[in-house]
Amino acid sequence: MESIKEIYKIGYGPSSSHTMGPRKAAEMFGGKNAAATRFRVTLYGSLAATGKGHFTDKAIVAALAPREAEIVWRPDVVPEFHTNGMLFEALGNDGAVLNSWTIYSVGGGRLADEKSQATEKEVYHRTSLAEILEIIEHDGLTYWEYVEWHEDKELWDYLATVWEQMQETIKTGLSTDGVIPGGLHLRGKAHQYYVRASSYKPSLQSRCLVISYALATAEQNASGGKVVTAPTCGSAGVLPAVLYHLKVNHSFSDKEILKALATAGLFANIIKYNASISGAEVGCQGEVGSACVMAAVAANQLFGGSPQQIEYAAEMALEHNLGLTCDPVCGLVQIPCIERNAFAALRALDANLYAIMSDGKHIIAFDKVVATMRLTGKDLPSLYKETALGGLALIN
């Protein structure tokens, strides 16, 4: 598995797979083809189906500017390697193709092709939680110490930057009021919920505040604001909401939170390697489901959970998101995406509470649920996987 730094990417929304990935690919291709006078970019599968709502074309055109870029939409062509396929072509004055490149945006802002697996830098040799749990139990380690053992010395500085951006995004979102761009005329609710939370009793106030924190990031993402993938843009509001809540309302230190981010990244890495974090590939269970896992394990570790209790929290967080479809209305990361971030944050805290009260023993292992999520994603019809062709997306 790769470094957990690949899980946490700082960039602009609304989608890590549909905006960040294509923008990055365009920048790379444009930089390598200085002789081209213009470009043609063909988008396939999910990228073509919901690309306009995710600002995919705008991201690519901006990255290739000032040279002209023609966008060709082919939602009818679904590549076998991954549905988020892109064909970049560099064109000369006479229209001749000078160079071409086929690449895929596979989630979390990451790019890959058929050769990528062989060239990935392997940081973690063990790829299942069972293997990792065996090691940390034998050596008396925690999950975050296992991460520290494998990562380079820049890890903690990187996570500190990630945590700083997460907090900044929440603060910006809480102070922003207005209609979210995209045509649905959906008004942001984070500021309103944050203000209203103060009128509730403490027992309810904390949950209301968590909702406002999750909405703050999700709304910033939907507006094209700066966010951290955790593990994607579409699910970027879940983990920051829980961690910000635990810092502000439970007085956990930044140092403790960075360790929680390390553990959360490890669990996301396992999901990414053995299943997927791409909504276009496995539905929203891969995005919001994975984010719920990250938030649940982070909270459980902060509250003193054992390695077994942390795994239990992760197992429940993913199990109860199995089958979650990706069916965005009008292809926008707004409905139902924004609300799902808030509900997943609350569900993560509930999974943490359930696990922390237990002795950590449970029947279904986390690895089994990850495998089930992958199979469930395969079985989901394509119209429920970020194509805006089924489910809630039909409500227009």
BELJO-V334066 format. One record per pair of residues at least 4 apart in sequence whose C-alpha atoms are under 6 Angstrom apart, sorted by sequence separation. I is the first residue (numbers start at 1). J is the second residue. D is the distance in Angstrom with one decimal. If there is no record, write none. Layout:
i & j & d
I & J & D
I & J & D
//
This chain:
i & j & d
15 & 19 & 5.0
16 & 20 & 4.7
17 & 21 & 5.2
19 & 23 & 6.0
26 & 30 & 5.8
43 & 47 & 5.8
44 & 48 & 5.1
47 & 51 & 4.8
51 & 55 & 6.0
52 & 56 & 6.0
58 & 62 & 6.0
79 & 83 & 5.4
91 & 95 & 5.4
92 & 96 & 5.4
106 & 110 & 5.8
112 & 116 & 5.4
129 & 133 & 5.8
133 & 137 & 6.0
136 & 140 & 5.4
193 & 197 & 6.0
201 & 205 & 5.7
212 & 216 & 6.0
215 & 219 & 5.7
221 & 225 & 5.1
229 & 233 & 4.8
232 & 236 & 5.8
240 & 244 & 5.8
245 & 249 & 5.5
246 & 250 & 4.8
247 & 251 & 4.8
271 & 275 & 5.3
272 & 276 & 4.5
279 & 283 & 4.1
282 & 286 & 5.8
284 & 288 & 5.7
285 & 289 & 4.3
286 & 290 & 5.5
288 & 292 & 6.0
301 & 305 & 5.0
305 & 309 & 5.5
315 & 319 & 5.9
328 & 332 & 5.8
333 & 337 & 5.6
334 & 338 & 5.3
340 & 344 & 5.9
344 & 348 & 6.0
352 & 356 & 5.9
372 & 376 & 5.9
383 & 387 & 5.6
390 & 394 & 5.7
16 & 21 & 6.0
43 & 48 & 5.1
51 & 56 & 4.8
78 & 83 & 5.2
91 & 96 & 5.5
105 & 110 & 5.9
106 & 111 & 5.9
136 & 141 & 4.5
200 & 205 & 5.1
220 & 225 & 4.8
247 & 252 & 4.6
272 & 277 & 5.4
279 & 284 & 4.9
300 & 305 & 5.1
305 & 310 & 5.8
388 & 393 & 5.0
91 & 97 & 4.7
105 & 111 & 4.7
179 & 185 & 6.0
180 & 186 & 5.7
230 & 236 & 5.0
329 & 335 & 5.7
383 & 389 & 4.9
384 & 390 & 5.7
90 & 97 & 5.7
91 & 98 & 5.5
104 & 111 & 5.6
179 & 186 & 5.6
180 & 187 & 5.8
229 & 236 & 5.3
279 & 286 & 5.8
328 & 335 & 5.8
383 & 390 & 5.0
61 & 69 & 5.7
90 & 98 & 5.4
104 & 112 & 5.3
179 & 187 & 4.1
197 & 205 & 5.3
278 & 286 & 5.7
279 & 287 & 5.9
90 & 99 & 5.2
178 & 187 & 5.6
179 & 188 & 6.0
277 & 286 & 4.3
89 & 99 & 5.8
103 & 113 & 5.5
178 & 188 & 5.8
276 & 286 & 5.8
277 & 287 & 5.2
300 & 310 & 5.7
89 & 100 & 4.4
197 & 208 & 5.4
88 & 100 & 5.4
88 & 101 & 5.1
297 & 310 & 5.3
87 & 101 & 5.7
87 & 102 & 4.5
194 & 209 & 5.9
86 & 102 & 5.6
174 & 190 & 5.5
175 & 191 & 5.9
86 & 103 & 5.4
174 & 191 & 4.6
296 & 313 & 5.8
297 & 314 & 5.8
86 & 104 & 6.0
194 & 212 & 5.2
85 & 104 & 4.5
193 & 212 & 5.4
218 & 237 & 5.0
84 & 104 & 5.4
217 & 237 & 4.8
84 & 105 & 5.4
293 & 314 & 4.8
190 & 212 & 4.7
214 & 237 & 4.5
214 & 238 & 5.7
293 & 317 & 5.1
48 & 73 & 5.1
190 & 215 & 5.1
292 & 317 & 5.7
293 & 318 & 5.9
48 & 74 & 5.7
49 & 75 & 5.0
190 & 216 & 4.9
48 & 75 & 4.7
214 & 241 & 4.8
213 & 241 & 4.8
38 & 67 & 5.3
40 & 69 & 5.6
42 & 71 & 5.9
289 & 318 & 5.3
38 & 68 & 4.9
39 & 69 & 4.6
40 & 70 & 4.7
41 & 71 & 5.0
42 & 72 & 4.5
43 & 73 & 5.2
44 & 74 & 4.8
45 & 75 & 4.4
264 & 294 & 4.4
38 & 69 & 5.9
43 & 74 & 5.8
44 & 75 & 5.2
210 & 241 & 5.7
45 & 77 & 5.5
289 & 321 & 5.2
44 & 77 & 5.6
45 & 78 & 4.4
26 & 60 & 5.6
30 & 64 & 5.8
44 & 78 & 6.0
264 & 298 & 5.6
317 & 351 & 6.0
23 & 59 & 5.2
27 & 63 & 5.4
285 & 321 & 5.6
19 & 56 & 5.0
23 & 60 & 5.1
26 & 63 & 5.8
46 & 83 & 5.8
47 & 84 & 5.2
285 & 322 & 5.7
18 & 56 & 5.5
45 & 83 & 4.9
46 & 84 & 5.6
260 & 298 & 4.6
313 & 351 & 5.1
45 & 84 & 5.8
285 & 324 & 4.7
313 & 352 & 5.3
23 & 63 & 6.0
284 & 324 & 5.3
44 & 85 & 5.1
284 & 325 & 5.0
174 & 216 & 5.4
181 & 223 & 6.0
283 & 325 & 4.7
284 & 326 & 4.6
313 & 355 & 5.3
43 & 86 & 4.8
170 & 213 & 5.9
173 & 216 & 4.1
180 & 223 & 5.7
283 & 326 & 4.6
312 & 355 & 5.9
42 & 86 & 5.7
173 & 217 & 6.0
42 & 87 & 5.0
41 & 87 & 5.6
170 & 216 & 5.2
309 & 355 & 5.4
41 & 88 & 4.6
170 & 217 & 5.3
173 & 220 & 5.8
169 & 217 & 5.8
40 & 89 & 5.1
39 & 89 & 5.6
39 & 90 & 4.8
305 & 356 & 6.0
309 & 360 & 4.2
315 & 366 & 4.6
39 & 91 & 5.5
235 & 287 & 5.7
292 & 344 & 5.4
296 & 348 & 4.4
300 & 352 & 5.1
308 & 360 & 4.9
38 & 91 & 5.4
235 & 288 & 5.1
238 & 291 & 6.0
295 & 348 & 5.6
296 & 349 & 6.0
36 & 90 & 5.4
36 & 91 & 5.3
37 & 92 & 5.4
36 & 92 & 5.3
239 & 295 & 4.6
292 & 348 & 5.2
296 & 352 & 5.3
327 & 384 & 5.6
331 & 388 & 5.4
326 & 384 & 5.4
325 & 384 & 5.3
326 & 385 & 4.9
327 & 386 & 5.7
326 & 386 & 5.0
328 & 388 & 5.6
327 & 388 & 5.3
327 & 391 & 5.7
329 & 393 & 4.0
327 & 392 & 5.6
328 & 393 & 5.1
327 & 393 & 5.1
166 & 240 & 5.8
21 & 105 & 5.3
17 & 105 & 5.3
21 & 109 & 4.3
20 & 109 & 5.1
21 & 110 & 5.8
17 & 107 & 4.6
17 & 108 & 6.0
16 & 108 & 5.0
17 & 109 & 5.3
16 & 109 & 4.4
282 & 377 & 3.8
275 & 374 & 4.7
283 & 385 & 4.6
238 & 341 & 5.2
237 & 341 & 5.5
280 & 385 & 4.8
235 & 341 & 6.0
279 & 385 & 5.9
280 & 386 & 4.8
238 & 345 & 4.8
279 & 386 & 6.0
222 & 333 & 5.6
144 & 259 & 5.6
144 & 262 & 5.4
144 & 263 & 5.0
2 & 122 & 5.2
3 & 123 & 5.6
143 & 263 & 5.6
218 & 338 & 5.3
1 & 122 & 5.4
2 & 123 & 5.2
1 & 123 & 5.8
1 & 124 & 4.9
108 & 231 & 5.8
108 & 232 & 4.5
214 & 341 & 5.9
214 & 342 & 5.0
211 & 342 & 4.9
107 & 278 & 4.6
14 & 221 & 4.8
13 & 221 & 4.6
14 & 222 & 4.7
14 & 224 & 5.1
13 & 224 & 4.3
12 & 224 & 5.6
13 & 225 & 5.7
12 & 225 & 5.3
12 & 226 & 4.4
11 & 226 & 5.4
12 & 227 & 6.0
11 & 227 & 5.7
16 & 232 & 5.5
10 & 227 & 5.8
16 & 233 & 4.9
10 & 228 & 4.5
15 & 233 & 4.9
9 & 228 & 5.4
15 & 234 & 5.7
9 & 229 & 5.2
8 & 229 & 5.2
8 & 230 & 5.8
7 & 231 & 5.4
4 & 265 & 5.3
53 & 331 & 4.7
54 & 332 & 5.8
53 & 332 & 4.5
50 & 331 & 4.5
50 & 387 & 5.8
49 & 387 & 5.2
46 & 387 & 5.2
//
